[in-house]
Amino acid sequence: MTISVLFDASRLVSRAERTAPTGVDRVCLAYAEWLLSRPDLSVTPVRTRKDRLVALDPDWFRACVATLRARWTGGTTERALTGDEQRLVAALKTPGRATESVIGTPPAPQTARPAPLSKLWRFLREPRGAGALPDSAFYFNVGHTGLVDDVILSALATRGVQRIVMLHDLIPITHPEFCRPGDGDKHRDRVLSTLRHASRIVVNSRYTAHELCAFAAREGLTPPPIDAIHLGLEPSFERIRPTDRKGRYFVHVGTIEARKNLAFLLTLWRRLAEQMGAEAPQLVLVGRYGWENEAVLDHLQRSPPLRGLVHQASDLPDSALADLMTGACAVLAPSSVEGFDLPAVEACALGVPLIASDIPAHRELVPHARLVDPLDGQGWLQAIEETMRQPPTVSDFTPPSWPDHFVALSTRLGLDGTAARA
């Protein structure tokens, strides 16, 4: 028997022009591929339009998913390096300090502006499915889209559709100081809608489940079943790569935003530059610019001791990112808070030493890493210096995988041929 499924592709298709994914984008792509790969499922991709769902053409969506996979992974053929990437490779091969820093384009001022014409054109040409949405057994939403009010989830509940929603974290609620003004209220509405109307909630860690249950208790709500299932890794990061790790540099991967604690990290790098001079290691920040990053930009653009030591890159495909991480002395993850930290898990899967903040998500996901309080400057300096002098022995680590994730989820939902579990 074929089971009809609605997959909310709103976030994924909005990323159609992105050259590299965020962590949430990776999850959306993995779920789309899993659902489309199952012959027992009839998948209708949908997109939110205000208070309703609009069907997308399934063939167009399959092509979109395949295109994103090839682009984000790096494909089977190597693309030509951009000018900035060539300069970054040269800088990291330079003993000691490079002649200049490689810094990506800073973000434009945060002002209201019309949508780019390319986005308008994509909207106009985006194929829609014909007719009304089919009667469906399941609705999957793993991208946080269309959940701020109750309209869509409650309408699906009325039709008897099982609503499966993933919540990635509660950071805008628990740590609003790290987010845009208003994001806390918006995410609170999103979480409340999910708690009230989802059939099941999937979360990425036991820590996120704990925070969600605590929030529900404060609001006087009884949550639906919550499944804490760790996220899988992409193929480029699933196995240890042999390396002599000759690079004298460290890597941080993630959006350049306040909660990543990068202003703190750059203050440490200034201290290393002052203490070690020409022997100071280089630092590569891989990620797009996010919110509340003024302090980081000030360090990158105006701090003389960091010139030639700190570099910034974005939009690297998985294959190039894995190569960069593998050659590093260590990957650094000093975040103040995380729901799940994919780059930290990826580093351990690749066999790269990891120095991470001592926070609940890291204690759950990468307990064998060197964990340091995110405000302990001296502790971080010591960990970095000791890693340069004597690289630590990397512990055996079995990373979570997408196949394991989906086996667990299928069992919980009864999509493995058994009854769904409460």
Secondary structure, 3 states (H helix, E strand, C coil): CCEEEEEECHHHHHCCCCCCCCHHHHHHHHHHHHHHHCCCEEEEEEEEECCEEEEECHHHHHHHHHHHHHHHHCCCCCCCCCHHHHHHHHHHHCCCCCCCCCCCCCCCCCCCCCCCHHHHHHHHHCCECCCCCCCCCEEEECCCCCCCCCHHHHHHHHCCCEEEEEECCCHHHHCHHHCCCCHHHHHHHHHHHHHHHCCEEEECCHHHHHHHHHHHHHCCCCCCCEEECCCCCCHHHCCCCCCCCCCCEEEEECCECHHHCHHHHHHHHHHHHHHHHHHCCEEEEECCECCCCHHHHHHHHHCHHHCCCEEEECCCCHHHHHHHHHCCCEEEECCCCCCCCHHHHHHHHHCCCEEEECCHHHHHHCCCCEEECCCCHHHHHHHHHHHHHCCCCCCCCCCCCHHHHHHHHHHHHCCCCCCCCC
